[in-house]
């Protein structure tokens, strides 16, 4: 279905970047071109044939070779700065290392963007409960986003990915049934 940059809406307005932040070049370009913020990823719904209603079905995952990482939300710069203030003490090493949160993950983890001279554009996973608190994930946001895939599953019924299809004129997916499989 969808992966990488296809998960993001293209920005049609200007979001003014705070003058306090010297954004790395690749992230700045990404941020200026795509709508970034909580609940801003494209919604993926399917028509549930049992009740004939649209139901959200998919979750986004970062799926590199070593496993899966559930990403709940990407954060706008203002949201990231707010999380930085609220979730991390003033003397936390995250400030010295020049990282800002850009995404929220499961189990109190964050995806961070390097904004310092030595880590510019670097994307890392911050996990306070891991042996290695800061784990590099990608050299820049585009490489990171390109490894994001959608988990294709109906969370209630476990409908497999190969049962979903979409008509060109519709903004939602449908579930193949025995009756309509022959029509496709």
Backbone torsions as a table, in degrees:
resi	resn	phi	psi	omega
1	UNK	NA	-101.2	-176.4
2	UNK	-118.1	151.0	176.8
3	UNK	-158.5	166.3	175.6
4	UNK	56.8	-135.1	-176.2
5	UNK	-66.3	-17.4	177.7
6	UNK	-64.0	-17.8	-178.4
7	UNK	-77.7	-12.3	-173.9
8	UNK	-108.3	143.4	173.1
9	UNK	-79.5	144.3	176.6
10	UNK	-76.9	135.7	-178.4
11	UNK	-73.8	135.5	175.9
12	UNK	-118.4	6.4	175.6
13	UNK	-131.3	164.5	178.9
14	UNK	-90.8	131.8	173.6
15	UNK	-109.9	110.4	-175.9
16	UNK	-70.5	126.4	-179.3
17	UNK	-81.8	137.2	179.0
18	UNK	-57.3	138.1	179.8
19	UNK	-68.5	-18.6	-178.8
20	UNK	-73.6	-18.9	-174.3
21	UNK	-105.5	125.7	173.2
22	UNK	-95.8	89.6	-176.1
23	UNK	-69.0	139.1	174.4
24	UNK	-62.2	151.9	-171.4
25	UNK	-61.1	-42.5	-177.0
26	UNK	-69.7	-43.8	179.0
27	UNK	-64.6	-40.4	179.9
28	UNK	-59.3	-44.1	178.3
29	UNK	-62.9	-44.8	177.5
30	UNK	-58.8	-48.3	-176.3
31	UNK	-65.4	-36.4	-179.4
32	UNK	-73.7	-22.3	-175.3
33	UNK	-101.9	-18.9	-177.5
34	UNK	-124.3	149.0	178.5
35	UNK	-76.8	113.9	-174.6
36	UNK	-119.5	131.5	177.5
37	UNK	161.1	168.1	178.2
38	UNK	-55.8	134.8	177.3
39	UNK	61.0	27.5	-179.8
40	UNK	-102.4	-10.1	176.9
41	UNK	-65.0	152.8	178.6
42	UNK	-57.3	142.7	177.2
43	UNK	-89.5	140.3	179.1
44	UNK	-121.8	115.2	-177.6
45	UNK	-123.2	155.7	171.8
46	UNK	-130.3	157.2	178.1
47	UNK	-84.2	108.6	-179.4
48	UNK	-73.2	113.1	-174.9
49	UNK	-67.5	-21.0	-179.2
50	UNK	-69.7	-38.6	-176.0
51	UNK	-117.3	-3.6	-179.0
52	UNK	56.7	41.8	175.6
53	UNK	-128.2	155.0	176.5
54	UNK	-77.9	135.3	-178.2
55	UNK	-131.2	134.2	175.4
56	UNK	-73.3	137.6	-171.3
57	UNK	-129.2	-18.7	-166.5
58	UNK	-111.5	152.5	173.1
59	UNK	-122.7	148.9	178.6
60	UNK	-95.2	137.2	179.9
61	UNK	-129.2	145.4	166.8
62	UNK	-89.2	121.4	-172.3
63	UNK	-124.2	66.8	174.4
64	UNK	-74.7	178.0	-176.1
65	UNK	-55.6	-36.3	-172.6
66	UNK	-79.9	-5.1	177.6
67	UNK	148.2	-158.5	-174.5
68	UNK	-117.2	146.5	177.3
69	UNK	-137.6	116.6	-178.9
70	UNK	-78.5	125.2	177.8
71	UNK	-108.2	120.3	-179.7
72	UNK	-83.3	-51.2	-174.3
73	UNK	-144.6	144.8	163.2
74	UNK	-91.0	149.8	-173.7
75	UNK	-111.6	139.6	169.6
76	UNK	-66.9	168.1	179.0
77	UNK	-61.8	-41.9	178.7
78	UNK	-63.4	-41.0	177.8
79	UNK	-65.2	-41.2	178.8
80	UNK	-63.0	-42.2	178.4
81	UNK	-66.6	-35.9	177.1
82	UNK	-65.1	-44.7	177.0
83	UNK	-61.9	-41.5	179.0
84	UNK	-57.8	-42.3	179.1
85	UNK	-70.2	-42.3	-172.5
86	UNK	-83.2	-34.2	-172.6
87	UNK	-96.5	-15.2	-175.8
88	UNK	-127.9	131.2	177.6
89	UNK	-61.3	158.6	179.7
90	UNK	-61.2	-30.6	-178.2
91	UNK	-97.5	11.7	177.7
92	UNK	-66.1	144.1	-178.2
93	UNK	-64.5	-14.6	178.8
94	UNK	-59.9	-33.6	179.2
95	UNK	-71.7	-44.0	179.3
96	UNK	-64.5	-37.1	-179.9
97	UNK	-78.8	-8.6	177.5
98	UNK	62.8	58.5	173.8
99	UNK	-115.0	146.0	170.9
100	UNK	-129.4	142.3	178.7
101	UNK	-68.2	134.3	176.8
102	UNK	-123.4	-8.5	178.0
103	UNK	-157.2	149.5	177.2
104	UNK	-104.7	138.8	-178.9
105	UNK	-123.4	176.3	177.4
106	UNK	-64.9	161.0	174.5
107	UNK	49.3	47.5	172.2
108	UNK	59.6	39.7	175.8
109	UNK	-109.6	156.1	177.6
110	UNK	-133.5	149.4	169.0
111	UNK	-95.1	129.1	-176.0
112	UNK	-115.7	151.3	175.2
113	UNK	-110.0	129.7	175.4
114	UNK	-79.2	128.9	180.0
115	UNK	-119.9	3.0	-179.2
116	UNK	-86.3	174.0	-179.7
117	UNK	-63.5	-37.0	-176.0
118	UNK	-90.2	-10.7	-177.8
119	UNK	-131.5	22.0	-175.8
120	UNK	-54.6	125.4	178.4
121	UNK	74.2	-3.6	-179.7
122	UNK	-67.5	137.6	177.9
123	UNK	-109.9	124.9	-178.8
124	UNK	-130.2	155.9	172.7
125	UNK	-96.5	126.1	175.9
126	UNK	-101.0	122.3	179.9
127	UNK	-138.8	102.9	-177.4
128	UNK	-63.8	-20.3	-175.5
129	UNK	-99.9	7.2	-179.6
130	UNK	-99.0	158.2	176.4
131	UNK	-61.3	-39.8	176.7
132	UNK	-107.0	107.1	-173.2
133	UNK	-65.5	-40.8	-178.6
134	UNK	-112.8	111.3	-178.1
135	UNK	-111.6	115.7	177.8
136	UNK	-60.1	136.7	179.8
137	UNK	-117.0	-34.0	-179.2
138	UNK	-160.9	158.7	-179.5
139	UNK	-79.7	-15.5	177.5
140	UNK	-162.6	170.5	-173.9
141	UNK	-65.6	-35.0	-178.4
142	UNK	-65.8	-45.2	177.3
143	UNK	-62.0	-38.7	178.9
144	UNK	-65.5	-50.4	-177.4
145	UNK	-62.8	-34.4	180.0
146	UNK	-64.4	-17.2	176.3
147	UNK	-93.9	4.9	178.4
148	UNK	-88.5	129.6	178.8
149	UNK	-127.2	159.0	175.6
150	UNK	-89.5	139.7	172.8
151	UNK	-83.7	117.4	-176.6
152	UNK	-90.9	92.7	176.4
153	UNK	-156.0	143.7	170.7
154	UNK	-84.8	116.2	-171.9
155	UNK	-66.1	-19.6	-179.2
156	UNK	-94.6	-48.1	-172.3
157	UNK	-103.5	-8.4	178.7
158	UNK	65.2	37.5	179.0
159	UNK	-67.9	127.7	-177.6
160	UNK	-70.8	156.8	-175.9
161	UNK	-58.4	-35.3	-176.9
162	UNK	-71.3	-3.5	177.7
163	UNK	-92.5	-6.1	-178.8
164	UNK	-96.0	141.4	173.5
165	UNK	-146.6	164.4	-178.9
166	UNK	-138.6	134.3	173.3
167	UNK	-79.6	144.8	-175.4
168	UNK	-56.5	-35.0	-175.9
169	UNK	-87.8	1.8	-176.4
170	UNK	-110.3	152.6	179.0
171	UNK	-103.5	18.7	179.6
172	UNK	-139.7	165.5	-179.5
173	UNK	-98.2	161.4	176.6
174	UNK	-123.9	164.1	178.2
175	UNK	-106.7	127.0	177.7
176	UNK	-67.2	137.6	172.3
177	UNK	-120.5	170.5	178.4
178	UNK	-57.4	-37.4	-178.1
179	UNK	-66.5	-44.3	-175.0
180	UNK	-92.1	-6.7	178.1
181	UNK	-63.6	-36.8	-179.5
182	UNK	-70.8	-24.1	178.8
183	UNK	-75.4	-25.4	-176.8
184	UNK	-81.9	NA	NA
